[in-house]
Amino acid sequence: LIAVTGLAGHAFGSWRNRETHQMWLKDLLPHDVQNIRIMSYGYNSSLLGHRKAENRLLDYQRLFIQDIENARSGFKTRPIIFIGHSLGGILILQVLIECKRNRTHTHILDAMHSIMFFGTPHQGMRTYDLEEMVDAESGGYETSKHNLLRQLREGSGFLETQKEELSHIWDEWKPKIVSFYETAPTLTVERVGLSLSLAQMNKTNFLQSDSGHYRRDGKESEMVNRFSAQLFIPSEQRVPVEENHTNMVKFASAEDRTYRTVVRYLKEWVDSITKSYGILRSFSKS
């Protein structure tokens, strides 16, 4: 199982509940689903700070493929279950498209068994406030962060092309897919200046840069609407989550309704994989 974090996310913190401090991939899932190897994948997609490296989706895709190859060296046929939150889901899809193009990596596509998408913006997401933040941070100069956000905005030509390229993959490989979509609004990002106290910073979710502090304390908005978060293909299962875009993957406990749904699907998939492998091993020995 490979869980991929979203835009400006963290491989550990993005899945960790802020109140209970439970990181469900580490603290809960190993107790509830057996016979799986769990990996969390992160990449530096921060929108703040002066980084020498550029924020390019193509580079994220290439690095992710190499990291998958490294982690699965010697086990290329082992089935893969992907979990992607927000941009993480787009990154998974870009990897699948590249693996179809490049025969060297087709085995990753062949090993794909199933995918869970959480708030993945297949048809774009609200980026207006994020673009304003990047504009202020860059002093008005064009950066790779601007281009990344344009690729993700609603009505993006990049995402429309991706949709067309994926249709062939769904038809040929037919993975099991569950799409979770948020039903609660998300607070937008706003700039709050440089003179806040430590106590004020600790009250909410802060982002800090040389040009000021930003926090998710603006107007409520649908970050990824329910239509964008669904693929609308026949094999897809669709599940609403009564949380906002950020918190929809931060399960507080094993009793969380969405977590229990995740566990049920994973158990079904792992059981199916285990039975199929058992049949294949018996066939190979006979």
GULUM-368380 format. One line per 8 residues: number of its first residue (from 1); for each residue z, y negated, x of N, C-alpha, C. Coordinates in nm, 3 decimals, decimal comma. Atoms other than C-alpha are relative to their C-alpha. Last residue first. Example, Ala and Ser with C-alpha at 12.3 -4.5 7.8 and 13.67 -1.06 7.14 Angstrom:
// GULUM-368380
2 = -0,006/0,119/-0,082/0,714/0,106/1,367/0,073/-0,109/-0,077 ~ 0,000/0,119/0,089/0,780/0,450/1,230/0,000/-0,120/0,090 $
//
This chain:
// GULUM-368380
286 = 0,055/-0,125/0,056/-1,011/2,850/0,145/-0,139/0,031/0,056 ~ -0,058/-0,119/-0,063/-0,833/2,598/0,368/-0,065/0,129/-0,047 ~ 0,042/-0,004/-0,140/-1,059/2,303/0,280/0,053/0,125/0,072 ~ 0,142/-0,034/-0,006/-1,022/2,372/-0,095/-0,045/0,016/0,145 ~ 0,012/-0,141/0,038/-0,643/2,380/-0,071/-0,144/0,046/0,011 ~ -0,054/-0,081/-0,112/-0,644/2,051/0,121/-0,012/0,148/-0,029 ~ 0,093/0,006/-0,112/-0,879/1,891/-0,135/0,048/0,084/0,117 ~ 0,118/-0,080/0,035/-0,666/2,007/-0,427/-0,098/0,005/0,115 $
278 = -0,043/-0,138/-0,001/-0,350/1,871/-0,265/-0,115/0,095/-0,031 ~ -0,006/-0,042/-0,140/-0,527/1,546/-0,188/0,044/0,145/0,012 ~ 0,137/-0,010/-0,051/-0,623/1,506/-0,554/-0,002/0,048/0,144 ~ 0,060/-0,120/0,059/-0,268/1,585/-0,668/-0,141/0,020/0,054 ~ -0,065/-0,117/-0,058/-0,120/1,330/-0,426/-0,061/0,129/-0,052 ~ 0,047/-0,015/-0,137/-0,370/1,062/-0,527/0,056/0,128/0,063 ~ 0,142/-0,038/0,008/-0,299/1,111/-0,897/-0,057/0,025/0,140 ~ 0,004/-0,138/0,049/0,076/1,105/-0,838/-0,143/0,051/-0,004 $
270 = -0,044/-0,084/-0,112/0,039/0,788/-0,626/-0,001/0,148/-0,041 ~ 0,104/-0,003/-0,102/-0,166/0,620/-0,900/0,037/0,094/0,115 ~ 0,117/-0,068/0,054/0,071/0,707/-1,183/-0,107/0,017/0,107 ~ -0,036/-0,142/0,010/0,375/0,607/-0,977/-0,117/0,083/-0,051 ~ 0,001/-0,057/-0,135/0,208/0,279/-0,883/0,035/0,148/-0,002 ~ 0,139/-0,019/-0,045/0,127/0,203/-1,247/-0,005/0,064/0,139 ~ 0,064/-0,103/0,084/0,485/0,262/-1,359/-0,144/0,027/0,044 ~ -0,046/-0,132/-0,041/0,630/0,069/-1,064/-0,068/0,111/-0,080 $
262 = 0,060/-0,028/-0,131/0,421/-0,240/-1,140/0,037/0,142/0,045 ~ 0,142/-0,029/0,026/0,525/-0,228/-1,505/-0,072/0,035/0,128 ~ 0,003/-0,133/0,059/0,891/-0,203/-1,403/-0,143/0,042/-0,033 ~ -0,023/-0,098/-0,107/0,844/-0,502/-1,173/-0,008/0,142/-0,055 ~ 0,125/-0,014/-0,074/0,693/-0,700/-1,460/0,014/0,101/0,113 ~ 0,102/-0,065/0,083/0,995/-0,634/-1,682/-0,132/0,022/0,076 ~ 0,102/0,098/0,038/1,253/-0,711/-1,413/-0,115/0,070/-0,073 ~ 0,008/0,007/0,146/1,516/-0,437/-1,419/-0,103/-0,102/-0,048 $
254 = 0,077/-0,116/0,044/1,463/-0,348/-1,051/-0,016/0,002/-0,152 ~ -0,070/-0,129/-0,006/1,584/-0,697/-0,968/-0,093/0,110/-0,046 ~ -0,143/0,017/-0,027/1,487/-1,062/-0,922/0,073/0,132/0,019 ~ -0,080/-0,073/0,096/1,111/-1,008/-0,890/0,148/-0,005/0,039 ~ -0,135/0,003/-0,059/0,937/-1,279/-0,689/0,098/0,067/-0,096 ~ -0,012/-0,116/-0,091/0,571/-1,204/-0,765/0,136/0,004/0,068 ~ 0,046/-0,122/0,067/0,536/-1,425/-1,077/0,008/0,122/0,090 ~ -0,108/-0,096/0,024/0,754/-1,691/-0,915/-0,045/0,132/-0,060 $
246 = -0,076/-0,032/-0,120/0,479/-1,900/-0,757/0,097/0,115/-0,023 ~ 0,087/-0,057/-0,102/0,227/-1,900/-1,042/0,077/0,046/0,124 ~ 0,103/0,089/-0,052/0,483/-1,953/-1,316/-0,072/0,066/0,117 ~ -0,045/0,077/-0,117/0,663/-1,677/-1,501/-0,111/-0,093/0,042 ~ -0,068/0,119/0,051/0,635/-1,483/-1,826/0,065/-0,079/0,113 ~ -0,127/0,012/-0,070/0,380/-1,240/-1,682/0,065/-0,130/-0,044 ~ -0,057/0,135/-0,011/0,087/-1,126/-1,898/0,135/0,003/0,070 ~ -0,142/0,010/0,029/-0,073/-0,788/-1,816/0,048/-0,145/0,014 $
238 = -0,043/0,140/-0,008/-0,442/-0,696/-1,821/0,144/-0,013/-0,047 ~ -0,117/0,014/0,087/-0,582/-0,348/-1,742/0,055/-0,141/0,021 ~ -0,114/0,085/-0,031/-0,933/-0,355/-1,594/0,109/0,008/-0,107 ~ -0,109/-0,081/-0,055/-1,174/-0,060/-1,623/0,129/-0,079/0,022 ~ -0,055/-0,103/0,090/-1,413/-0,239/-1,860/0,122/0,074/0,052 ~ 0,081/-0,120/-0,019/-1,460/-0,556/-1,649/0,067/0,113/-0,078 ~ 0,077/-0,035/0,120/-1,325/-0,893/-1,761/-0,102/0,111/0,028 ~ 0,136/-0,032/-0,043/-1,214/-1,000/-1,412/-0,093/0,029/-0,118 $
230 = 0,049/-0,130/0,047/-0,897/-1,176/-1,525/-0,145/0,019/0,043 ~ -0,075/-0,107/-0,064/-0,699/-1,452/-1,353/-0,044/0,140/-0,043 ~ 0,038/-0,007/-0,141/-0,957/-1,719/-1,440/0,065/0,120/0,069 ~ 0,139/-0,045/-0,005/-0,915/-1,651/-1,810/-0,048/0,015/0,144 ~ 0,010/-0,144/0,030/-0,536/-1,664/-1,792/-0,143/0,053/0,007 ~ -0,007/-0,033/0,142/-0,530/-2,004/-1,621/-0,032/0,148/-0,025 ~ 0,113/-0,090/0,021/-0,447/-2,036/-1,253/0,005/0,042/-0,147 ~ 0,059/-0,011/-0,134/-0,224/-2,333/-1,169/-0,125/0,089/-0,004 $
222 = 0,045/-0,137/-0,022/-0,159/-2,416/-1,534/-0,067/0,006/0,137 ~ 0,142/-0,027/0,018/0,021/-2,748/-1,511/-0,028/0,149/0,015 ~ 0,027/-0,142/0,020/0,366/-2,903/-1,518/-0,148/0,020/-0,031 ~ 0,027/-0,043/0,137/0,382/-3,255/-1,379/-0,024/0,150/-0,006 ~ 0,087/0,088/0,079/0,537/-3,314/-1,039/-0,018/0,052/-0,142 ~ -0,086/0,067/0,098/0,838/-3,149/-0,876/-0,082/-0,098/-0,084 ~ 0,053/-0,037/0,131/0,677/-2,899/-0,643/0,094/-0,056/-0,106 ~ -0,074/-0,102/0,071/0,777/-3,088/-0,330/-0,071/0,031/-0,132 $
214 = 0,066/-0,036/0,125/0,618/-3,293/-0,059/0,086/0,106/-0,068 ~ -0,046/-0,121/0,065/0,790/-3,476/0,225/-0,080/0,021/-0,128 ~ -0,097/0,010/0,108/0,621/-3,730/0,447/0,042/0,135/-0,052 ~ 0,031/0,111/0,090/0,330/-3,799/0,680/0,097/-0,011/-0,117 ~ -0,018/0,128/-0,068/0,459/-3,589/0,968/-0,019/-0,118/-0,094 ~ 0,104/0,029/-0,098/0,496/-3,291/0,738/0,029/-0,134/0,065 ~ -0,023/0,116/-0,086/0,755/-3,123/0,517/-0,114/-0,015/0,100 ~ 0,095/-0,014/-0,109/0,715/-2,898/0,217/0,014/-0,125/0,083 $
206 = 0,055/0,110/-0,079/1,010/-2,872/-0,016/-0,102/0,046/0,102 ~ 0,092/-0,059/-0,097/1,096/-2,630/-0,299/-0,071/-0,111/0,078 ~ 0,127/-0,050/0,051/1,400/-2,769/-0,481/-0,088/0,047/0,115 ~ 0,000/-0,018/0,145/1,762/-2,869/-0,451/-0,128/0,064/-0,051 ~ -0,041/-0,135/0,035/1,790/-2,812/-0,077/-0,007/0,028/-0,149 ~ 0,102/-0,096/-0,041/1,588/-3,120/0,006/0,033/0,141/-0,046 ~ 0,113/0,013/0,091/1,822/-3,340/-0,196/-0,109/0,101/0,031 ~ -0,042/-0,053/0,130/2,125/-3,210/-0,006/-0,114/-0,006/-0,101 $
198 = 0,006/-0,146/-0,009/1,949/-3,270/0,326/0,037/0,064/-0,134 ~ -0,114/-0,064/-0,066/1,898/-3,634/0,228/-0,020/0,151/0,003 ~ -0,084/-0,083/0,085/1,557/-3,780/0,149/0,114/0,063/0,080 ~ -0,141/0,037/-0,009/1,412/-4,072/0,344/0,092/0,081/-0,090 ~ -0,064/-0,052/-0,121/1,062/-3,958/0,433/0,151/-0,013/0,001 ~ -0,044/0,090/-0,106/0,866/-3,999/0,110/0,079/0,069/0,110 ~ -0,127/0,065/0,034/0,843/-3,804/-0,217/0,056/-0,084/0,114 ~ -0,059/0,054/-0,122/0,484/-3,679/-0,225/0,125/-0,080/-0,037 $
190 = 0,000/0,146/-0,009/0,398/-3,465/-0,526/0,068/-0,042/0,130 ~ -0,054/0,058/-0,123/0,296/-3,102/-0,572/-0,006/-0,151/-0,007 ~ 0,097/0,041/-0,100/0,245/-2,965/-0,924/0,070/-0,065/0,120 ~ -0,015/0,140/-0,038/0,511/-2,779/-1,121/-0,101/-0,033/0,110 ~ -0,053/0,019/-0,135/0,375/-2,449/-1,250/0,012/-0,150/0,028 ~ 0,061/0,102/-0,086/0,323/-2,366/-1,618/0,071/-0,012/0,134 ~ -0,085/0,120/-0,011/0,437/-2,033/-1,768/-0,067/-0,101/0,093 ~ 0,001/0,069/0,130/0,195/-1,763/-1,889/0,089/-0,124/-0,001 $
182 = -0,119/0,079/0,032/0,097/-1,617/-1,552/-0,013/-0,066/-0,137 ~ 0,025/0,143/0,010/-0,169/-1,346/-1,526/0,125/-0,073/-0,049 ~ -0,116/0,069/0,057/-0,138/-0,990/-1,399/-0,030/-0,150/-0,003 ~ -0,005/0,145/-0,023/-0,463/-0,800/-1,342/0,118/-0,060/-0,074 ~ -0,093/0,064/0,093/-0,450/-0,420/-1,309/0,008/-0,148/0,039 ~ -0,036/0,141/-0,017/-0,747/-0,244/-1,152/0,099/-0,043/-0,108 ~ -0,091/0,033/0,109/-0,835/0,121/-1,089/0,053/-0,141/0,025 ~ -0,144/-0,004/-0,025/-1,130/0,135/-0,851/0,080/-0,025/-0,128 $
174 = -0,084/-0,016/0,119/-1,484/0,218/-0,973/0,151/0,012/0,030 ~ -0,128/-0,056/-0,048/-1,662/0,259/-0,637/0,104/0,019/-0,111 ~ 0,013/-0,114/-0,090/-2,025/0,218/-0,750/0,133/0,066/0,035 ~ 0,085/-0,106/0,057/-2,012/-0,005/-1,057/0,000/0,126/0,086 ~ -0,069/-0,060/0,116/-1,715/-0,212/-0,940/-0,081/0,115/-0,057 ~ -0,114/-0,078/-0,049/-1,880/-0,263/-0,600/0,074/0,066/-0,116 ~ 0,053/-0,125/-0,056/-2,212/-0,369/-0,751/0,113/0,090/0,050 ~ 0,045/-0,084/0,111/-2,041/-0,629/-0,972/-0,053/0,134/0,049 $
166 = -0,097/-0,103/0,034/-1,854/-0,764/-0,670/-0,049/0,094/-0,108 ~ -0,002/-0,102/-0,104/-2,152/-0,952/-0,530/0,094/0,115/-0,034 ~ 0,126/-0,075/0,004/-2,205/-1,139/-0,857/0,001/0,113/0,102 ~ 0,001/-0,078/0,124/-1,839/-1,245/-0,881/-0,125/0,088/-0,008 ~ -0,088/-0,115/-0,022/-1,840/-1,358/-0,517/-0,002/0,093/-0,122 ~ 0,074/-0,094/-0,084/-2,138/-1,583/-0,587/0,081/0,127/0,024 ~ 0,106/-0,052/0,086/-1,949/-1,749/-0,872/-0,084/0,102/0,076 ~ -0,059/-0,104/0,084/-1,644/-1,783/-0,648/-0,102/0,061/-0,096 $
158 = -0,043/-0,112/-0,084/-1,842/-1,969/-0,382/0,055/0,114/-0,085 ~ 0,118/-0,083/-0,021/-2,009/-2,187/-0,643/0,031/0,122/0,084 ~ 0,047/-0,020/-0,136/-1,665/-2,317/-0,741/-0,123/0,092/0,006 ~ 0,142/0,028/-0,004/-1,627/-2,420/-1,105/-0,063/0,020/0,136 ~ 0,070/-0,045/0,120/-1,249/-2,440/-1,076/-0,147/-0,043/0,005 ~ -0,013/0,084/0,119/-1,134/-2,500/-0,720/-0,080/0,057/-0,117 ~ -0,092/-0,055/0,098/-1,096/-2,218/-0,468/0,008/-0,079/-0,130 ~ 0,041/-0,136/0,032/-1,395/-2,282/-0,243/0,084/0,058/-0,114 $
150 = 0,122/0,009/0,080/-1,321/-2,654/-0,259/-0,050/0,138/-0,041 ~ -0,038/0,035/0,136/-0,966/-2,580/-0,142/-0,122/-0,016/-0,091 ~ -0,067/-0,116/0,059/-1,095/-2,397/0,165/0,038/-0,029/-0,146 ~ 0,103/-0,097/0,037/-1,338/-2,680/0,240/0,061/0,122/-0,066 ~ 0,076/0,053/0,113/-1,063/-2,941/0,232/-0,101/0,103/-0,049 ~ -0,087/-0,018/0,118/-0,844/-2,727/0,457/-0,070/-0,052/-0,125 ~ 0,028/-0,133/0,054/-1,132/-2,703/0,709/0,087/0,027/-0,123 ~ -0,054/-0,111/-0,078/-1,093/-3,078/0,757/-0,039/0,133/-0,065 $
142 = 0,034/-0,132/0,052/-1,265/-3,400/0,645/0,054/0,109/0,092 ~ 0,103/-0,073/-0,073/-1,084/-3,715/0,754/-0,022/0,138/-0,061 ~ 0,132/0,021/0,059/-0,898/-3,927/0,497/-0,112/0,072/0,071 ~ 0,039/0,139/-0,016/-0,580/-3,960/0,701/-0,139/-0,029/-0,053 ~ 0,109/0,011/-0,098/-0,558/-3,582/0,735/-0,042/-0,145/0,025 ~ -0,040/-0,060/-0,128/-0,216/-3,548/0,567/-0,105/-0,024/0,108 ~ -0,103/0,085/-0,059/-0,299/-3,789/0,286/0,038/0,050/0,139 ~ 0,061/0,130/-0,033/-0,625/-3,608/0,210/0,101/-0,090/0,071 $
134 = 0,076/-0,022/-0,123/-0,445/-3,269/0,230/-0,069/-0,129/0,043 ~ -0,096/-0,018/-0,108/-0,191/-3,385/-0,029/-0,071/0,016/0,134 ~ -0,059/0,132/-0,027/-0,464/-3,518/-0,259/0,097/0,008/0,118 ~ 0,102/0,076/-0,072/-0,647/-3,185/-0,227/0,049/-0,140/0,032 ~ 0,003/-0,051/-0,136/-0,329/-3,000/-0,323/-0,102/-0,075/0,085 ~ -0,117/0,053/-0,071/-0,283/-3,220/-0,628/0,005/0,047/0,144 ~ 0,003/0,146/-0,011/-0,639/-3,152/-0,746/0,116/-0,055/0,081 ~ -0,021/0,039/-0,141/-0,645/-2,780/-0,664/0,015/-0,151/0,017 $
126 = -0,023/0,145/-0,009/-0,616/-2,620/-1,010/0,032/-0,036/0,145 ~ -0,137/0,042/0,028/-0,760/-2,272/-0,976/0,010/-0,151/0,006 ~ -0,053/0,126/-0,052/-1,100/-2,103/-0,969/0,140/-0,031/-0,047 ~ 0,088/0,109/0,043/-1,298/-1,840/-1,157/0,057/-0,137/0,037 ~ 0,138/-0,048/-0,009/-1,152/-1,535/-0,984/-0,101/-0,107/-0,042 ~ 0,091/0,094/0,067/-0,828/-1,727/-0,932/-0,147/0,040/0,012 ~ 0,115/0,020/-0,090/-0,590/-1,438/-0,854/-0,106/-0,084/-0,070 ~ 0,043/0,139/0,000/-0,268/-1,484/-1,049/-0,115/-0,028/0,095 $
118 = -0,098/0,089/0,062/-0,138/-1,143/-0,947/-0,050/-0,144/0,010 ~ 0,020/0,142/-0,022/-0,409/-0,882/-0,881/0,109/-0,078/-0,074 ~ -0,077/0,084/0,092/-0,321/-0,515/-0,847/-0,024/-0,145/0,040 ~ -0,037/0,137/-0,036/-0,589/-0,301/-0,684/0,084/-0,061/-0,111 ~ -0,038/0,088/0,109/-0,669/0,070/-0,681/0,043/-0,136/0,052 ~ -0,028/-0,073/0,123/-0,806/0,359/-0,478/0,022/-0,093/-0,118 ~ -0,062/0,081/0,106/-0,976/0,192/-0,183/0,018/0,082/-0,127 ~ -0,142/-0,037/0,013/-1,046/0,460/0,080/0,070/-0,077/-0,111 $
110 = -0,010/-0,138/0,050/-1,425/0,438/0,038/0,145/0,041/-0,025 ~ 0,043/0,004/0,140/-1,408/0,059/0,076/0,011/0,139/-0,063 ~ -0,107/0,072/0,068/-1,210/0,097/0,398/-0,029/-0,007/-0,150 ~ -0,108/-0,096/0,028/-1,455/0,368/0,511/0,119/-0,069/-0,068 ~ 0,014/-0,053/0,135/-1,735/0,113/0,476/0,112/0,096/-0,036 ~ -0,127/0,010/0,073/-1,606/-0,070/0,785/-0,007/0,058/-0,141 ~ -0,110/-0,032/-0,090/-1,876/0,014/1,038/0,132/0,005/-0,075 ~ -0,028/-0,143/0,005/-2,130/0,021/0,755/0,116/0,042/0,091 $
102 = -0,011/-0,050/-0,137/-2,113/-0,357/0,723/0,043/0,146/0,001 ~ 0,112/0,047/-0,084/-2,236/-0,504/0,395/-0,004/0,073/0,134 ~ 0,123/-0,053/0,060/-2,007/-0,298/0,169/-0,121/-0,039/0,084 ~ 0,003/-0,144/-0,029/-1,713/-0,365/0,400/-0,122/0,067/-0,062 ~ 0,044/-0,018/-0,139/-1,792/-0,737/0,385/-0,010/0,147/0,036 ~ 0,141/0,040/-0,008/-1,771/-0,736/0,004/-0,055/0,020/0,141 ~ 0,080/-0,105/0,064/-1,446/-0,538/0,010/-0,149/-0,032/0,008 ~ 0,001/-0,116/-0,089/-1,293/-0,780/0,262/-0,086/0,111/-0,059 $
94 = 0,094/0,032/-0,108/-1,394/-1,077/0,049/-0,009/0,114/0,101 ~ 0,136/-0,014/0,052/-1,223/-0,911/-0,248/-0,105/-0,032/0,106 ~ 0,028/-0,143/0,018/-0,898/-0,864/-0,056/-0,145/0,019/-0,044 ~ 0,018/-0,054/-0,134/-0,910/-1,230/0,053/-0,030/0,150/-0,006 ~ 0,135/0,040/-0,043/-0,961/-1,340/-0,308/-0,030/0,058/0,139 ~ 0,096/-0,081/0,074/-0,654/-1,140/-0,409/-0,143/-0,032/0,038 ~ -0,003/-0,134/-0,056/-0,450/-1,299/-0,131/-0,095/0,095/-0,071 ~ 0,103/-0,008/-0,102/-0,564/-1,640/-0,256/-0,003/0,137/0,065 $
86 = 0,075/0,124/-0,013/-0,343/-1,580/-0,564/-0,115/0,014/0,102 ~ -0,049/0,115/0,076/-0,127/-1,274/-0,504/-0,087/-0,121/0,030 ~ 0,034/0,134/-0,046/-0,297/-0,953/-0,392/0,054/-0,107/-0,092 ~ -0,064/0,095/0,090/-0,181/-0,592/-0,410/-0,028/-0,140/0,055 ~ -0,014/0,140/-0,036/-0,408/-0,328/-0,256/0,080/-0,074/-0,108 ~ -0,031/0,079/0,119/-0,365/0,048/-0,289/0,022/-0,143/0,047 ~ -0,062/0,131/-0,008/-0,537/0,234/-0,006/0,022/-0,055/-0,141 ~ 0,027/0,096/0,108/-0,618/0,605/0,017/0,079/-0,130/0,015 $
78 = -0,120/0,015/0,083/-0,589/0,776/0,360/-0,026/-0,106/-0,107 ~ 0,028/-0,048/0,135/-0,943/0,847/0,484/0,120/-0,013/-0,093 ~ 0,099/0,081/0,070/-0,917/0,629/0,795/-0,028/0,046/-0,143 ~ -0,025/-0,038/0,140/-0,593/0,780/0,920/-0,099/-0,072/-0,092 ~ -0,030/-0,142/0,009/-0,644/0,788/1,299/0,022/0,049/-0,142 ~ 0,067/-0,076/-0,105/-0,622/0,411/1,328/0,044/0,146/-0,005 ~ 0,041/-0,130/0,053/-0,493/0,284/0,995/-0,075/0,084/0,102 ~ -0,113/-0,066/0,067/-0,290/-0,015/1,114/-0,033/0,141/-0,045 $
70 = -0,106/-0,028/-0,097/-0,554/-0,123/1,366/0,113/0,081/-0,063 ~ 0,049/-0,104/-0,092/-0,841/-0,093/1,116/0,110/0,040/0,099 ~ 0,002/-0,125/0,077/-0,644/-0,289/0,856/-0,043/0,115/0,090 ~ -0,139/-0,043/0,013/-0,570/-0,555/1,119/0,013/0,127/-0,084 ~ -0,043/-0,056/-0,128/-0,939/-0,576/1,210/0,144/0,050/-0,008 ~ 0,070/-0,127/-0,022/-1,037/-0,617/0,845/0,046/0,065/0,130 ~ -0,061/-0,098/0,089/-0,771/-0,883/0,794/-0,066/0,137/0,019 ~ -0,127/-0,043/-0,058/-0,889/-1,077/1,099/0,066/0,109/-0,084 $
62 = 0,029/-0,078/-0,120/-1,247/-1,087/0,970/0,128/0,053/0,066 ~ 0,060/-0,128/0,037/-1,140/-1,194/0,621/-0,023/0,088/0,123 ~ -0,106/-0,082/0,060/-0,906/-1,467/0,745/-0,053/0,141/-0,031 ~ -0,086/-0,046/-0,110/-1,186/-1,596/0,970/0,114/0,087/-0,052 ~ 0,075/-0,099/-0,077/-1,429/-1,610/0,677/0,083/0,055/0,116 ~ -0,012/-0,128/0,069/-1,167/-1,784/0,464/-0,075/0,110/0,074 ~ 0,130/-0,048/0,046/-1,146/-2,067/0,716/0,015/0,139/-0,060 ~ -0,024/-0,080/0,121/-0,829/-2,270/0,770/-0,135/0,043/-0,056 $
54 = 0,052/0,050/0,126/-0,893/-2,389/1,127/0,036/0,094/-0,115 ~ 0,084/-0,097/0,070/-0,677/-2,316/1,432/-0,042/-0,057/-0,134 ~ 0,126/-0,007/-0,073/-0,552/-2,618/1,627/-0,096/0,097/-0,068 ~ 0,028/-0,128/-0,064/-0,290/-2,681/1,361/-0,132/-0,006/0,075 ~ 0,119/0,012/-0,084/-0,154/-3,021/1,266/-0,017/0,128/0,079 ~ -0,020/-0,016/-0,144/0,088/-2,970/0,980/-0,132/-0,006/0,075 ~ -0,066/0,111/-0,067/0,038/-2,907/0,611/0,016/0,028/0,149 ~ 0,080/0,120/0,023/-0,204/-2,688/0,415/0,059/-0,123/0,067 $
46 = -0,076/0,121/0,032/-0,062/-2,364/0,549/-0,092/-0,121/-0,014 ~ 0,084/0,084/0,087/-0,307/-2,073/0,542/0,076/-0,125/-0,044 ~ -0,042/0,140/-0,003/-0,161/-1,882/0,836/-0,096/-0,087/-0,079 ~ 0,098/0,070/-0,083/-0,203/-1,517/0,746/0,031/-0,148/-0,013 ~ 0,002/0,145/0,007/0,036/-1,265/0,591/-0,102/-0,059/0,096 ~ 0,093/0,069/-0,091/0,019/-0,894/0,513/0,003/-0,150/-0,023 ~ 0,018/0,135/0,051/0,299/-0,680/0,370/-0,083/-0,078/0,102 ~ 0,026/0,105/-0,098/0,280/-0,307/0,436/-0,019/-0,134/-0,071 $
38 = 0,008/0,135/0,055/0,428/-0,020/0,235/-0,017/-0,102/0,113 ~ -0,027/0,087/-0,115/0,361/0,343/0,326/-0,024/-0,143/-0,046 ~ 0,090/0,111/-0,031/0,380/0,551/0,011/0,048/-0,073/0,125 ~ 0,125/-0,040/-0,068/0,516/0,897/-0,060/-0,099/-0,114/0,018 ~ -0,004/-0,082/-0,121/0,786/0,793/-0,309/-0,141/0,020/0,057 ~ 0,129/-0,069/-0,014/0,802/0,508/-0,559/-0,001/0,072/0,135 ~ 0,058/-0,032/0,130/1,135/0,378/-0,690/-0,133/0,075/0,007 ~ -0,092/-0,085/0,076/1,358/0,366/-0,381/-0,064/0,052/-0,130 $
30 = -0,015/-0,130/-0,067/1,082/0,238/-0,149/0,093/0,096/-0,075 ~ 0,112/-0,094/0,018/0,998/-0,030/-0,413/0,018/0,133/0,072 ~ 0,006/-0,074/0,126/1,335/-0,203/-0,432/-0,104/0,112/-0,002 ~ -0,131/-0,036/0,053/1,452/-0,362/-0,106/-0,004/0,090/-0,123 ~ -0,091/-0,060/-0,099/1,137/-0,382/0,105/0,126/0,059/-0,064 ~ 0,078/-0,096/-0,077/0,854/-0,454/-0,140/0,087/0,077/0,099 ~ 0,019/-0,127/0,070/1,108/-0,609/-0,376/-0,082/0,103/0,076 ~ 0,142/-0,006/-0,035/1,236/-0,877/-0,142/-0,046/0,138/-0,047 $
22 = 0,064/-0,131/-0,006/1,568/-0,937/-0,317/-0,147/-0,018/0,038 ~ 0,044/-0,027/-0,138/1,724/-1,272/-0,227/-0,058/0,141/0,016 ~ -0,063/-0,127/-0,039/1,898/-1,269/-0,569/-0,030/0,038/0,145 ~ -0,139/-0,010/0,047/1,831/-1,637/-0,639/0,069/0,127/0,047 ~ -0,084/0,104/-0,058/1,518/-1,719/-0,437/0,147/0,012/-0,040 ~ -0,059/0,082/0,106/1,343/-1,391/-0,511/0,099/-0,099/0,059 ~ -0,147/-0,001/0,006/1,145/-1,266/-0,213/0,051/-0,094/-0,108 ~ -0,036/-0,109/0,092/0,773/-1,176/-0,236/0,151/0,004/-0,024 $
14 = 0,076/0,016/0,125/0,644/-1,501/-0,083/0,034/0,105/-0,104 ~ -0,061/0,093/0,095/0,925/-1,493/0,175/-0,073/-0,013/-0,132 ~ -0,128/-0,048/0,053/0,805/-1,181/0,355/0,050/-0,090/-0,113 ~ 0,009/-0,145/0,018/0,435/-1,224/0,442/0,128/0,059/-0,057 ~ -0,070/-0,063/-0,111/0,460/-1,600/0,385/0,007/0,150/-0,027 ~ -0,109/-0,094/0,024/0,236/-1,809/0,164/0,060/0,055/0,128 ~ -0,119/0,058/-0,063/0,029/-2,123/0,217/0,122/0,089/-0,019 ~ 0,024/0,124/-0,073/-0,226/-1,974/-0,026/0,132/-0,059/0,050 $
6 = 0,094/0,100/0,046/-0,134/-1,621/-0,132/-0,010/-0,122/0,089 ~ -0,057/0,123/0,054/0,027/-1,312/0,017/-0,108/-0,103/-0,032 ~ 0,055/0,118/-0,069/-0,142/-0,975/0,063/0,048/-0,127/-0,069 ~ -0,025/0,117/0,085/0,038/-0,650/-0,024/-0,036/-0,127/0,076 ~ 0,011/0,123/-0,078/-0,106/-0,337/0,142/0,012/-0,119/-0,096 ~ 0,000/0,118/0,084/0,000/0,000/0,000/0,000/-0,124/0,088 $
//
